[in-house]
C-alpha cells in the first residue's frame, strides 16, 4: 500500500469519527447552524479526498451525502431522525470500504449495488421525493426477472427493435446466453465529469442492438448547447450481469438493467415479408394506424427498410416514419401524410427510378423553400460567431457541407455547386468570407450580426487593453490577494510502529542506565576506586534525568485521550436505546483524560460491553420508571479522571440496580458458589459475582446479552492491562462500575524483594505498604496467620510457601519479618518475604514457551547487572 493511500485511510477514519460526533450533536440541537456547517465541511472534504483515488463506490455515497447536507444547511429540507439514520448508515458503509481497501488494496464489485442503493436513498431525501434513483440490480433480481420481461411498456420497446436484431438475440438465447436490456441515461453534465457516454456504450460486450434517442425535441441549431448531454441509450446485450455492473460501476445511478426472455420477443410481424410490396405495406399500415397498433407499424417499417431497397425518397420517408413513431405521437395526422406520400410515390415509375431533383419536386415548393431558408439562416449565424479562432476551419467545413447538401435536396444544384466552390476558397484563404458571400442575403435586411458571446459574470476584454495576469507578491502566488502566507502544519501523523520503536529504545536505555549503580558498586568494592565510583554515580544521575525526560516525552506521544473510546458511545447508546424502546441520555465527563494508547485500545471492547449491559439490564423502560417514581428519561454517565499514576473510569446508571438475592440464587444454581458460600457471602461480594466466568442473569438470549460471556471477559481484559474493576449497586437506585488502570504499560516500576536468596519483582501498583513486624505479633486464626495492623486484621501468606520453596521466612537480626501489604479484590493481604530492596523501572517482557503457562509470573525483565528478574503476578498467587 502506497503512503498516500495509507494517509487517506487514516484521515478518512478521523473524518468519519468527526461526522459521527457532529450527527450526534445534531440529535440534541438540530437547529445549530454552526454544527451543520461543520458537518457539511467534513463530508465535503472527505468526498473531495476520495476523488483522488479510483473508489467510485465511496465517492458516490459521499457525494450524495454532501448534496443532502448542503440542502439541510441551506434549510431546503429539515433535519430529521430518518436523515440522520441514512447518513450514519452511509458513513458505516464508507468505514467498511476503508477496511476492505486496507485488507485487499481495492474495492470489489460486490460493493457497487450497496453503494448505489445508499446513494439512491440519500438522493431521495435530497429531492424530498419518495421515488429513489433506480438501483443497480443484484443477482437475486436477475434471477427474479429472467423468466419474463416485467413491464408491458418494455415489452413494446423490445418488440420495436429491428427484426434482424431480434433474430440475433433469439439465436443467443437458444445457445443459453443471458440477454439484458440496458437503459443508460447519462447525467446532463457528464462531459464536465470526464464521462463519454458514446464511448462507454461502445465498449459493452455482446451488444446485439443499440438505440440512441433524444430526451427532448431538438432546439434550433443556434440554441443547441453542445456541452449538455441530451441523449438516452438503450442496448440489448448478451453480456453477463456482473460484467455490466462492473462496466457501469462509476455511474450505477444512471443505469437500469433488466433480464429479458428473447424467445418470447421474436414473433413475425405478419404484414411484411419478402414478397410484400410498398403498396401492400401502405395498405396494411393504415389498418394498423386505425387500430392504434403503432409498435407493430414501426416494426413493419423497419423490416421493409431491411428487406427492400426502396428509392431514396421512400427510404427517407420510412426512416422519418420510424423516428416519429419513436416519439409516440398522439396526433396521427402526420403519420397519415407520410403514408399517403409513400403510397403515391410507389405508384410512380418504380422504386429504382427517378433522381434527386424529382424526389425534391414531389414536395411542395413553398415547403422546400421555407426549410432551405431556415438552414441558410442557421448556417449564416454559425459562420458569424466570433468565439475562438481554432474552431474556424471546422465551422466552415460543417456549414458548407450543410448548405450544399440542403441545396441538393431542395433541387438547387446551382446553389450546391456555389457552396462547394466557396468552401475551397475559404480553406485556401483561412476565413469564411467567400462562403458568407455565396449565401444569398435575406429579403428585407442586411446580413444579421452574430450574437455576442460572453461568459456569465465576466467582463469582455477590450482590444486596446488585453487582460494580464496579476503579479502577486512572493508568498501570495497560490492564494488570494491580501491573504497571509499559509503556515506549515502544526502537527504531523506518525506511524504506530515508529512510536513503538522509540519506546523499545528508551526501554533499552533504562536497562543500560540501571547498570551504572552496579558498576559504581564494583568499582568501590572490588577495585577500591572510590573516586571513580563517585564519578559514575554522578554521571548516572545526569543520564537518569535525561532518560526520565525522554521517557516522559515519548510517553506523551503515546498518550491518547479517553475520548478516542468515548466517541463511540453516543451512537451506541442511540441505536440500542431505540432498539429497546428506552429513553436514555448519555453524559460524558473527563473526555480529555489521557492514558497510554495500548491501554485505551484494550479498554474499548470492555467498556462497550458494560454500556450494552447497562442499557439492557440496568435502565428500565419508560413506563416502568414512571411507575417507580423515576423520570421516564434514564441517565447513563461515563466519567474519567486521573488519580496519581492511574486513570479511573466510572460507568454509572440510574437503573434498577442489581439485587444481591437474585445474584446469590443464580450463582448457586450455576454452581458458582456452594451452600456454605451462599450463607456467608456479603451483598457486595454477591453483586461482584457477575464477573464470574459463564455467569448471566438474563433469562432470554438476545443479540445484546444472555449468552453467559461478557463480564468475565471484561474483568480479564482489565486485568490483562494491570487494571482493577469493582462493581457497586443499590436496588432501585442504579449501578456503578469503577475501573482503575495504570497510565502506561510500556515501562513498569517494580519493587525488588528477596526470598530464599532469590530476587523477584512486584509491580508497584500492587504495593500498598511495606512493614516489618515482630515474629511474636503474628497470630493464628483457623490455621491462617494474621497480624493486627493499625486496628485492622490482615491475613498473611509466606511467599516461600506460595512458590513451593519449602523453607520458612527469614527474620532479620531483630527478629522482625518483612511484610509487603497488597490489596486483592478490595482486601488487604500481607506477603511475607525475606527482605525489601529498591524500586526500579524495567521493561517487562511476556514469558514464552513452557514458562508462558505459569500464571504466577506476569513476565520478566533484564536487570542492569545482566541478570533476569521474574515479575510476580500477585493476583494469581493470592
N, C-alpha and C positions, 0 to 999 in steps of 0.2 A: 504494500500500500504506500503510495507516494505521500510525502509530507503535507502537501496541500490538501489532500483528501482527509488525512488524519486531523488536520486543523479544522476542516469543515465539519467533520463529525463531532469533534469536541465542542465547537461553537454552537452547532445545531442543538446539542443536548442542553447547553446553557440557555439558548433561546427558548426551547420547549419548556424548561423549568420556569423561566420568566413568564411565558404565555400562560402556563397553568396557574401561576400565582396571581396574575392580573385577572384572569377569569374568575378566580375565587373571590378576589376583591370586589368585582362587579356583581357577584351574587348578593352582596350586602349593600352595595352602593351603585345601583345600575345607572344613576344619573351623574356619576362622577366623570366629568369631561376629561380631566387630566389622566385618569386611569385608562379611559377609552383611547385617547390619543397615543399613550404609551403602548397599549396593546396593539394598535394598528401599526405602530412603528416596528415592533418586534416581528409581527407577521410579515410586514413588507420587506424588512431586511432579510429575514430568513428565506423568503421567496426569491429575492434577488441573488442571494448566495447559492441557492440550489440551481439557479440557471447557469452557473459556471460549469456544471457537470452534466453528463448525459443521464439525468434522472427525471425523465418526463413525468413518471408516476408521482413523484414527490412534488415537483413544481406545479403540476396540475391542481393538486389538492390545496397547496399553499396559495396559489393564485386565486382559486375560488374563495378561500378563507379571507384573503386580503380584500377582495371585492365586497364580501359580506361585511367585514369590519369597517370598510370605507362607507358603506351605506348606513351602518349604525352610527358611525362617528358624525356623519352629516345629518343624522336624525331623519333619514328617509324611511327607515324601518325601526321599530322599537327593540331594545334589548330584551330577550326573554330566556326562560329556562330551556326551551327547546333549542334556541340558538346556541346557548352555552353547551348543551349536550352534544350537538353536532360538531362544534368547534373542538371540544375535548376529544371526541372520537377521532376527528381528523388529526389532531396532534398525537394521539396514541398511535395512529397509523404511521405517521411520519417517524415516530420513535422506533416502531417495529422495522421500518425500512432502513433506518440507521443501523440497527442490529444486523439486518441482512447484509448490508453493504460491508460492515465490519467483518462479518464472517466469510463472505464469498467474494467481496470486491465488486459486486454488481447487484442489480435488482432484476429478479426473474420475471418472466411474462405472466406468472400466476398472480402477480400483484396488480396487473392492469385493470381487470374488472372491478376489483375493490376500489382502486383509485378513481375510476370513472364514476362509480356509484356514490362515493363520498363527495366528489366534486359536484355531481348532479344534485345531491341533497343540499349542498351549500348554495349552489346556483338557484335552486328552487326557493330557498329562503331569501336570497338577494332579490329575486324578482317578485317576492311576495305572492307566488303562484303555487297552486297545488300540483302543477304539471312540471315534472323534472325533465332534464335533458335526457334523451334516450340513452340507456346504458349499454355498454358492450355486453354481448351475450356470453353466457357461460356454457360449459359442456352440457349441463342439465337442460338449459333452454334449447340447445341444439338438438338434443335427443327428443325433447318435447315437441319441437317444431318440424322435425324431419319427416313426419308422416304426411303432412299436407300443408299447403300454403294457408296461414291462419287468417287471411284478410281477403275479402272479395275484391276490394279495390286493387290489391297487389296482384291477385289472380288476373285481373283485366290488364294490368300493366305488363305482366309477363306474357300473356297471350298476344299482346300487341307487338311483340318482338318479331323481327323478320323470320319467315318460315325456315330459312336455311340455318339461322342461329338456333331456333328451337330444335331442329333435327339434330344439330351438332350436340346440344345439351342432352337430347334423348339418347344419342349413342353413348355419351359419357355415363349417363345414368344406368344404361344397360350393362356397362362394364363394371358397375359398382362404385363409381366415383361419387363423392358428395357434391351437391350443387347448392350454391349460395347466391342469393340476390342481395347485393350490397348497394345501399344508398349513401352517398357521400355528399354532405352539404358543407363546403368549406366556409370558414369564417370570412366575412367580407374584407377584413383587414389582414388576411393571411399572407399577402405579399410582403407586408412590413414585418412579419414574423419569420421570414425566411422560408415559407412554405411555397411549393409549386404544385398545385393540385393536379394539373395535367400530367406532370412527370410522375406524381405519386400513383395515379391510376394506371399509367403505362407500365409500371413495374409489377403490377399484380400478376401473379402466376395463374395460368389456366383460364384466361379471360375468353369467354365464349361470345359474349355480346356486350357492347357498351353504348350508352346513350348519354349525350350531353345536352342539357336544356337550360334555357334562361329562367331565372326566378320570376322576373317581371318582364313586361314589354320593354323592348329596347328603346332608349331615349334617342333623340336626334343626335346625329353624329357629333355635332359641335358641343353637345352637352354630355357626351359619354365620358365617364370617369374611368380612365384606363387602369387606375390603381385600386379599383374596387372589384372584388370577385363577385360576379352576379350569376354564376353558373352552378348547376347541380349535376351530379354524376351518378349514373345508375349502371351497375355492372353485373352481369351474370357470369359466375366463375366457378371453376371446379377446384379452386384452392381450398385446402383444409381450413377449418375454423381457427385453429391455433396459429396458422400462418397468417391469416387475415388480421387476427388480434395483434400479433407481433408487428405486422406491417403498418398498422394504424395506431401503434401504441402512443404516438405523440398527440394524436387528435381523436381519441376514442369517443369524445362527446359530440363529434361531428359525423359519426358513422352509425348506421343501423344495418345489422346483418341478420338475414333470415334464411334458414334452411328451407329449400323447396323440393317438391317432388316433380322432376322434369317429365316423368312418364305421364302425369295427368295433364300436362300443358300442351303436348303435341297432338293437336286434333286438326283434321283437314278443315280448311275454310269453307268448302262446299260451294264456292262461287267462282273460283279461278283455277284453271288447270292449263295444261299445255295446249289444249285445243280452243281455249277461250279467246275471243276477240275483244277489242276495245269496246265495240258496241255492246257485247254481252256484259262486260264489266259495268258499263254505264247504266244499262237497264236494271241489273241486279243491285247496283249501288243506290239507285233511287228508292228501291224497296227497303233496303237496309236503313237508309236515312229516314224514311217514313216510320219505320218500326223503332227508331231510336237506337239501333244496334251499331253504334259508332266504332266500338272496338273491332268488330268483325269487318267493318268497312275499311278501317285503317289497315288491318292485316291483308285484306284483298288488294288494296292499292299498293302496299309494299311488295306483295307477291307478284303483281303484274309488272312492277318495275324490274324484278329479278328474272321473270320468265320471258318477258317480251323485250324487244329492242325498239321502243316507240321513237318517233322522231323527236327532235329537240324540244319543240313547243309542248307536246303532250307529256314528255318526261318531266319537264319543268312543272307543268300543271299538276301532275301526280305527286310530285315532291311537295309542292305547296299544299296539296290536299292533306298529305301526311302531317305536315307541320301544323296546319290549322286544327286537325283532329287531336294533336297532342295538347292543344290549348283548351280542349273540351268546351267549344263554344255553345252557348245556349240559343243563339240565333242561327238557324240553318240556311239563311238566305245566301250567304257567301259560298257555302258548300254546294248549293244547287247551281249557282252561277258557274262554278268551276266544272261541275259535272256536265252542265249543258255545253260549256266551251269544249270540253274533251270530246263530247259526243258529236258536236258539229265539226270539229277538226278531223275526227276519224272518218267522217263521210267524204272528206276531200279526196284528193287523187291517190292517197295511200300513205301508210305510215312512214315510208322512207323517201318521200319526195318532198319538194319544196326547198326553201332556202331561209337563211336568217332574215332576209328582208321580208319574205312572205309571212313568216311567223310573227314578226313585229306588226305587219299590216293588219293581221287578224284582230288586233286590239284597236280600240277607239283612238283616233289621232289625238284628241284632246287629252285622253288619259296618259298616253305616251309622252306628249309634250310637257304635261304638268310634272310627271315623275322625273323626266330628264332635267327640267329646270331646277327641281329640288336638289338633284345630285350636283348640278353645276354650282348652285349657291353654296352648298355644304363644302365642296372642294375649294371654292374660292376663299371661304372663311379659314379653312385649314392652311392654305398657302400663305395667307396674310398674317398668320400667327408669328410673333417675334419673341419666342421664349428661349431657345437655345440653338446656337449655330450648328452644333454637332448633329442635330436632328434634321437639318435642312435637306440633305440628299435623300434620306428615306422618305421624307414627306413629299418631295417632288415625284419620286417614282410611284408612290402609292396613289397620289392624286391623279397623275397622268394615266395610270392603269385604270382607275375607277372611271375617269372621264371617257377614255377610249372604248372600254367595254360597254358602258351605258349607251354611248352613241351608236355603237354597232347594233345593240339590242333594240334601239329605237329606230333603226333603219337609216341612220345618218352616217353613211360610210365616209363621206367627205369630212365630217367633223372628227371622226375617229382617226383618219389619216393626219389631220391637222394636229391633233394631240400627240400622236406618235412622233411627228416631226419636231414638235416643240420640246418633247422630252429629251431628244438627242441634243438640241441646242442648249437646254438647261444644264444637262450633265457636263457639257463642254465649258459653259460659262461659269458653272458653280453657283447659280442662283435661279430663282423661279420666275424671272421677268418674262422669258419667252412663253412660258406656259400661261401666265396671267394674261399676256397679250392675246393668246389664242382663245381665251374664254370670252364669249360674247358678253358685252355689257348689258345688264338687265334694263328693260324699258322703264323710263320714268326716273332715272337717277344714275349717279356715278357709282363706281365700284365702292362698296362699303369698306370702311376701315376695320381692321382687325380689333377685336375687343382687347382692352388692357388686361394683362395677366399679372396680378400681384399676389404676394404671399400674405396670408392673413396676419395682421399685426405688424407687417413690415412696411418700411417706407421706401418707395422706389428710389434708386440711386440716380443722381444726375450725371450726365456725361462729363460735365465740367469738373465734378468733384467725385471721383470714384471712391468707393469705401475703402478704408485702410484698417489694418489690424491695430489694435491698441498696443502700445509698447508699455507693458506694465513694469513696475519696479521689480527688482530681483526679490524673490520670495513670494510674489503675488502672481506669477505666471500661470499657475494652475488654479487660482482662486478668484474670487470676485474682487473688484476694485474696492480698496478701503479695508479689506479684511486683514487681520493679523496673520502672519505665517503660522501654519498649524504645527504645534509642538509634537514631539515624538510621544509614543505610548508611555504611560506611567507604570505599566505592568506588563509582564510577559508570561506566557504559559510554558511550563517546563514539564517534560515527561516524568512520570512517576518513577521510572527506572533510574533516572539521574538523581532524584532525591534519595532514593534507597541506596544508591552508591555512596552518596555523601554520608549517609548515616552509618554505612559499614565502615567507611574510612574514619569517621570520628570515633567509632567503636574501637577500631584498632589503635587509634591514638590514646584512648582511655586505657587500654590494656598496657600499651608501652609506657604511659605515664605512671601507672601503678607499679612498674618495675623499678622506678628510681628510688623509692624508700628502701627497697631490698638491697639495692646497690650501695646506698649510703650506709646501711647497717653492716654490710660485709666489709666495706672499706674501713670501718671503725673496729669491728670485732676481729676480723681475720687478718687484716694488714696493719692495723693500728694507726691508720692515717686519719686522724680526727679532723684536720683542716679540710681534707678532701671530702670527708663525709658532710661537713657543714656546707661546703660549696654545692654539693649535689642536692642537698635538701633545699638550699636557697633557689637553685635552678628549677627544682621540682615545683616550688611554689609559683614561679613565673609561668612554667608550662601548664600547671594546673589551672591558673587563672585564664590563660589563653584557651585551653581546651574547654573549660566550662563556658566561656563566652561563645566559642564556636558551636558547642553543643546546644546552647540556648538559642543561637541564631538559626541553626539548622532545624531545631525543634519547632521554631516559629514558622518556618517554611512548611513543615509537615502539619502544623495545626490547622484545623478547619472548624468553622462554627457549626454548632449542632443544627443550625437552620438547614444544612445540607440534608438532614434526615427529616426535620420538622416540616419542610416544604411539601412533603408527600401527604401529610395528614389532612389538610383541608379537602383535597379531592377524595381521599379515602373515606373521611367522615361523611362527606356529602353523599357519596354513592351508596355506602352501607346504610346510613340512616334513612335514605329514601327507599331502599330495598326493604328495610324492616318497618317502614311506615312510622318512624320515630322522628321527633323534632329535637335536634341536638345542636347546640352551639359549641364551637371549639375555641378555647382560649390558649394561645401560645405565649409563653413568657421565657425570657432569657435566651432568645434565639442567638444572641451574639456570643454566648459562652463557647469557648474553644476547647478542643481536645485533639489528640493525635488522629490522623486520618484513618489509620487502621482500626482504631477503636470506634470511630464514628461509623465506618462502613460495617463493622461487625455488629454494631448496635441497631442497624436499620431493620432487619427481619424480626428480632425480638420485640422491638417497640411496635412494629406493625401488628404483630400477633396480640400484644397486650391491648392495643387500641381496638382491635376487632372483638376481643373478649369483652371489653368494657361496653361496647355498643350492643353486643348480642346478649350477654348475661347481666350486665350491670344496669344500664339505664333502661327504665321501663317505657312502655308505650304511653302516649299522652293521656288516654283515659284512665290508665292505672295510676299514673302520677297524680292526676286531678283527684281521684278517689282517695289517695293517701295524703291529700293536703299539700301536694307539691305543685309548683308551676308546671304547665304542660311541656315547656321547653327545658330539656335536660342540658347539663353543662359538663363538658369534658375538658379538663385543664391539663396541659403538658408543660411542665416547668423545668428549667435547667439553671443551675448556678454552680459556682466553684467554691469548694471548701478545702483550703490548703492545697495539697498536691492531688486532689481528687475532683472529679466532676460528678455532681449529684443530679439525677434526672428523676422527676416525680410525675406519675400519671394518676390523676385524681378524678373520680367521677362522683356525682351526687345521686347515684342509683340506689338500688335496693340493698346493696351490700352483700356480704357472704354470711350465711347462717352457719355457725360452728356445728350445730346439731346435725344439719344435713351433711356437712363435710365428714363428721365422725361416722355417721351411718354409712355413707358411700365408701369411705376408706375401709371400714370393717367388712362391708360386702365384697369389696375387691381384694381383700387380703393384705391391704397396705399396713394395717395395724391389727394386733390381736386383742383379746378381751381385756388383758391387763393394760395394754396401751389405751384402750377405749376408756377405761376408768381414770387413768392418771393424766391423760393429755389435757393441756390447758386450751382455752379458746384461741389464744394467739398461736399456739403450736398447731392447732387444728386447721385454721384457715391457711397456714403455710403449707399444709399437705397438698395443696393444689399444684405444688411444684414436684410432687412425686411422679415417677415415670408411669405413664398409662392411666393417670387419674383424670376423670372428667365427670362433671355433674350434669352434663346435657343428656336428656332422655331421648332426644331425636337427633339423628345425624343429619347435618346440613352441609352446605358448602362453606359455612362460616365456622362451625365448631361441632363437637360431639364425637370426634374420632379418637380421643384418648392420647393425642400427641399435641404438644403445644407448650404448655407452661413448663414442663420438664426440659423441653428443648430450649426455652427461654433462659432457664436457670443455667443450663450447660453452656450456652453461648456467652452469658455474662461472666461466668466463672472462667471461661477459656481466656478472657482478656483480663484476668485477675480482678474481676469485679465482684460485687456482692449485691444481692437482691432480697428485699424484705417486703412483706405484704401486711397491711393493717386494714381492718374492715369493721364497720359497725352496721348492724342490721337496720335497714330503713334509712340510713344516712349516706352511705357510699363506701367507696374503697380507695385506698391509696397504696400505690406500689412505688417503692423507693429503690433506685439503682445507684450504687456508688461505684465509680470507675476511676482507674488511675489516669492521669493526664497523658501518659505516654507508656508504650511498651518497648520502645527502642533500647533504652538504657535503664537497667534495673538497679536500684540501690539495695544492697543486701547487707545483713549483719553476719559477720563471721562468728561461728560458735565452734566449740570443741567438745568432742565426746569420744571417749575411749581412744585418745591420742589421734583422732581423725578430725579434720575440719569440714564443716558444712556451711552452706549459706541459707539464710531465711530472709525472704523479701521483707523490706521494712514496713510495707503496708499491713503486714500481719502482726507486727510487733507493737503491743500496747505499752509495755514497760519491761524493764529487767530489774530484778531484785535478788538479793542474797538473803536467805532465811536460815536460821539455826536449825540443825537437824532435829533437835528436840521439839521444835514448834510444829512439826508435821504430825497430823493426826490421821487416824484411820476410821472411816465410816463405811460400813458394809463392804469391807475388803478394798476400799478405794482410799488413796492418800489425798488429803486436803490440807489447805492452810487457811488461816483467817487473815485476810489482807484488808486492812482498813475497814473492818466490820463486815466484810463480805467473804463468804465461803468460796474458795477457788479450788476446784479439783486439780490434781497433779498427775502427770504422765511422764515417766522417765524416758528420755529419747533412746537410751540403750535398749530398753525393753521393746519399744516400738520398732526399732530397726533389727531386732533379733540378735543383739550382740552378746547378751547373757552375762554382762558384768554390771555391778551396781554403780550408781553415780559416784563421782569422786568429790568429796568436800575439800575446801581449801584449808589452810593451816589453822584457821579459826573455827573449823567445824561447821562452816556455812556451805549450803548448797546453792548453786546458781540456777535461778528460775526465770525463764523467759515467758512472760504472760502474753497470750494471744487471745483473739476472740473468734469463735466459730459459731455461726448461726445465732449470733446475739449473746452467746455465753462466753465468759472468760475462763480460759483453761491455762494452767501453768505447765510449761515444758521444762523438765529438769535436765540440765546439761552439765558438763564439767566446767566450762569456762566461756566467757564472752571475749570477743576481740573487737577490732574496729569495724566500722561500716564503710563499704566502698561501692563505687559504681562499676557495674560489669555489663557485658553484652551477653545476655542469656541465649543459648542455643538449644533447640529441642533435641531430645535424645532420639537416636535411630536404632534400628535393628532390634535385638533382644531387649536392650535397655529401654526402648520406647514403650514396652508393655508394662514397665514398672511405674505404677501410678504414684508411688511415694515420692518420686522425683519429678519436678516440673521442668528441669533442664540442667545444663552445665555451663560453666564459664571458665575462661582462661585467666589464671592469676598472673600477677606481674613477675613472679619467680619461675613461670613456666608450668606450674602445676595446674591440675584441673580441679575446679571447685564444683561439687554437686549441690544443686539448689533444691531444697526440700519443698514438697507440696504439703503444707501444713494441714489443709482441709482434708486431704485424702488420708493422712496419717491419723488424724483425730476423729 
